[in-house]
Amino acid sequence: MRRPPGQPSPSRHVIPWAGPSPPPPRDFRHAPRQASPKAMPAAPPLVEDVLTLAPGAEEELLAPGHPKTVARLRALGPRLGEALDWGAEHDPERGLALASALWRYWVLSGELREGRQHLGWLLSLVPNPSPVRLAGLTGRALLASFAGEHADAKEAAEEAIPLAEFDVAALESRIKDAEEDLVLAKTDAERARIAEALDHMRILRTSV
């Protein structure tokens, strides 16, 4: 059916809007940008060199060739402390990983107090459960045991228990490696050193 002349098409008939006025379109050109996550600062080259020692330091310090490792760490002088201090300020997890790997170095060098201070401070900066905190608590317990502070050693071990049940398998693996090193030891001094480490690791094992 044809519409009479002048009658608008139903599709063109506009119904007046009686509600509130719609908000004006946003101009995203001037919208504030969302802040990007803060990037972790890169370690200075000399500090980075020290931090990269962490993965293999503990194993080297328990191996028969440990005197060379101790001499190499001694040669670093203040750089070792500077790397730990940088880690505490900028990347606590890397700092704690290094400190955890150095527990045997502090025993051999007689610097138990310094090692315990570094580990205690870095552990306070990495409070959440994680493998690196577990390693830090292990190092703290061992250093405390060597220092004769058995109450502190037990406290560290008990705190570590909820962290994957203290990873008893890893500790037992360390004990097994040390037992093998004891058999292969060539000098009385080396045997005494390994036997002492074994005694303290066994004390730690019995406490968990």
C-alpha positions in Angstrom: 0.0 0.0 0.0 1.3 3.4 -1.0 1.8 6.1 1.7 0.0 9.4 1.2 2.3 12.2 0.0 4.2 13.8 2.9 3.8 11.0 5.5 7.2 10.0 6.8 8.4 6.4 6.7 8.0 4.5 10.0 11.7 3.7 10.0 12.5 7.5 9.8 10.1 8.5 12.6 12.2 9.8 15.5 10.9 9.3 19.1 12.2 12.0 21.4 14.6 10.7 24.2 13.2 11.6 27.6 16.1 10.1 29.7 19.3 11.7 30.9 21.7 13.1 28.4 24.3 10.6 27.4 27.9 11.3 28.5 30.1 13.1 26.0 32.5 10.8 24.0 35.8 10.3 25.7 38.9 11.8 24.1 41.5 9.0 24.5 44.2 11.2 23.1 44.6 13.0 26.4 43.8 10.1 28.7 46.6 9.4 31.3 48.8 6.5 30.5 48.9 3.5 32.9 52.1 3.3 34.7 54.3 0.4 33.6 55.8 -2.0 36.1 59.1 -0.7 37.5 61.9 -2.5 35.8 64.5 -4.2 38.0 67.8 -2.2 37.7 70.6 -4.0 36.0 73.5 -4.9 38.3 76.8 -3.2 37.6 79.2 -5.5 35.8 81.5 -6.1 38.8 78.4 -6.9 41.0 76.9 -9.1 38.3 80.1 -11.1 38.1 79.8 -11.9 41.8 76.1 -12.7 41.7 76.6 -15.3 39.0 78.8 -17.3 41.4 75.7 -18.4 43.3 74.5 -21.4 41.3 77.7 -23.5 41.7 79.4 -21.9 44.8 78.0 -24.3 47.4 78.8 -27.4 45.5 82.3 -26.2 44.8 82.9 -25.4 48.5 81.9 -28.9 49.5 84.0 -30.6 46.8 87.6 -31.8 47.3 88.9 -28.8 45.4 87.4 -26.3 47.7 90.6 -24.4 48.6 90.8 -23.0 45.1 87.2 -21.8 45.5 87.9 -20.2 48.9 91.0 -18.5 47.5 88.9 -17.2 44.5 86.2 -15.8 46.9 88.8 -14.3 49.2 90.4 -12.5 46.2 87.1 -10.7 45.6 87.7 -8.7 48.8 85.1 -6.1 49.4 83.3 -6.9 46.1 81.6 -9.8 47.8 80.0 -7.6 50.4 79.2 -5.0 47.8 77.3 -7.6 45.7 75.3 -8.7 48.7 74.5 -5.1 49.7 73.4 -4.4 46.1 71.2 -7.5 46.1 69.6 -6.4 49.4 68.8 -3.0 48.0 67.8 -3.9 44.4 67.2 -7.6 44.0 66.8 -9.4 47.4 66.1 -12.8 45.9 69.4 -12.8 44.0 71.2 -11.5 47.0 69.7 -14.2 49.2 70.6 -16.9 46.6 74.2 -15.8 46.7 74.3 -15.6 50.5 72.7 -19.1 50.8 75.4 -20.6 48.5 78.2 -19.0 50.6 77.5 -20.5 54.0 80.4 -22.9 53.7 82.8 -20.1 52.6 81.9 -18.2 55.8 82.6 -21.3 57.8 86.0 -21.9 56.2 87.0 -18.3 56.4 86.0 -18.0 60.0 83.5 -15.2 59.2 80.5 -16.8 60.7 79.2 -13.5 62.2 79.4 -11.7 58.8 77.6 -14.6 57.1 74.9 -14.7 59.7 74.3 -11.0 59.4 74.0 -11.1 55.6 71.7 -14.1 55.7 69.5 -12.6 58.5 69.1 -9.3 56.7 68.3 -10.9 53.3 65.9 -13.4 54.7 64.0 -10.4 56.2 63.7 -9.0 52.7 62.4 -12.2 51.2 59.6 -13.2 53.6 57.3 -15.2 51.2 57.7 -19.0 50.9 60.0 -19.8 47.9 62.9 -22.1 47.1 65.4 -19.3 47.6 64.0 -18.6 51.1 64.2 -22.3 51.8 67.9 -22.2 50.8 68.5 -19.2 52.9 67.0 -20.8 56.0 69.1 -23.9 55.4 72.2 -21.7 55.3 71.2 -19.8 58.4 70.6 -23.0 60.3 74.0 -24.4 59.3 75.9 -21.3 60.2 74.1 -21.0 63.5 75.0 -24.7 64.2 78.7 -24.1 63.4 78.6 -21.0 65.7 77.2 -23.2 68.5 73.9 -21.3 68.4 71.8 -24.5 68.3 68.6 -22.7 69.4 68.9 -20.4 66.4 69.6 -23.4 64.2 66.5 -25.2 65.4 64.4 -22.0 65.0 65.5 -21.7 61.4 64.9 -25.3 60.7 61.4 -25.2 62.3 60.5 -22.1 60.2 61.6 -24.0 57.1 59.4 -27.0 57.7 56.3 -25.5 56.1 58.3 -24.7 53.0 57.7 -28.0 51.1 58.3 -29.9 54.3 61.9 -28.4 54.4 62.7 -30.3 51.2 64.1 -33.2 53.2 65.1 -35.0 49.9 67.4 -32.1 49.0 69.1 -32.1 52.4 69.5 -35.9 52.3 71.1 -35.5 48.9 73.6 -33.0 50.3 74.4 -35.5 53.1 74.9 -38.3 50.6 77.3 -36.1 48.5 79.3 -35.2 51.6 79.6 -38.9 52.6 81.0 -39.7 49.2 83.4 -36.8 49.5 84.5 -38.1 52.9 85.5 -41.4 51.3 87.4 -39.7 48.6 89.2 -37.2 50.9 93.0 -37.4 50.5 94.2 -35.6 53.7 93.3 -35.6 57.3 92.4 -31.9 57.2 90.1 -32.5 54.3 88.4 -35.5 56.1 88.0 -33.4 59.2 86.4 -30.6 57.3 83.9 -32.8 55.5 83.2 -34.8 58.7 82.4 -31.5 60.5 80.0 -30.4 57.7 78.4 -33.8 57.8 77.8 -33.6 61.6 76.1 -30.3 61.3 73.9 -31.4 58.3 72.9 -34.5 60.3 71.9 -32.3 63.3 69.8 -30.2 60.9 68.2 -33.3 59.5 67.3 -34.6 62.9 65.7 -31.3 63.8 63.1 -31.6 61.1 
